[in-house]
C-alpha cells in the first residue's frame, strides 16, 4: 500500500467516524429536547395544581373572614 493510499484510507475512516459522531450528537440532542419538554410539561401541571389548590384555600379562608367581619 502506498503512502497516499494509506492517507486516503485514514481520511475516509476519520470522515466516517466524524459522521457517526454527528448522528450520535443529533440523537442525544433530540433526547435532551424530549426530556426538557417532559420536565416543562410536568412543571406546568404542578404549577397549575398548586394555583388551583391555593385558590381553593383562599376561597375557604376568605369566606370565613367575611362572615366574622359581618358579625
N, C-alpha and C positions, 0 to 999 in steps of 0.2 A: 504494500500500500504506500502510495506516495504521500508526501507531507501535505500537499494541497487536498488530497482525498481525505486524509485524516482530519484536517482542519474543517473541511466541509461536513464531515460526519459529526464532529464535535459541535459545530454551529447548528446543525439540524437537531441534534439531541437537546441542546440548550433551548432552541426555539420551541421544541415540543414540550419540554418541561415548563417553560415560562407560560405557554398557552394553557397547560393544565393547571398551573397556579392561578391563572386568571379565572378559570372556571370555578376553582375551589373558592376563590375570593368572592366571586359573584354569588355562589350558593350561600356562603357564610353571611354575606351582606343581606341576602333575602331572609335568612333565618333570623338575623338580628332585627330586621324590619318587622317581621311577623311577631316576634316576641315583644317588641316595643309597642306594637299595635294592641296586642293582647293585654299588656300592662295598662295601657292608656284606657282601654275599654273597661277594664276591671276597676281602675281608679274612678272613672266616671260613674259607674254603677254604685260604688261605695259612697262617693260624694253625694249622689242623688238620694241614696238611702239615708244618709246622715241628715241631709237637708229635710227630708220628709219627717224623720223622727224628731228633729229639732222643732219643726213647725207644729207637730202634734203636741210636744211638750209645751211650747209657747201658748198654744190654744188652750190647753188644760189649765196652765198656770194663770194665764190672762183672765180666764173666766172666773177663777176663784178670787182674784184680786178685785175684779169689778163687783162681785157680789158683796165682798167685805166693805168696799167703799160706799155701796148703796145703803148698807145697814146703819 
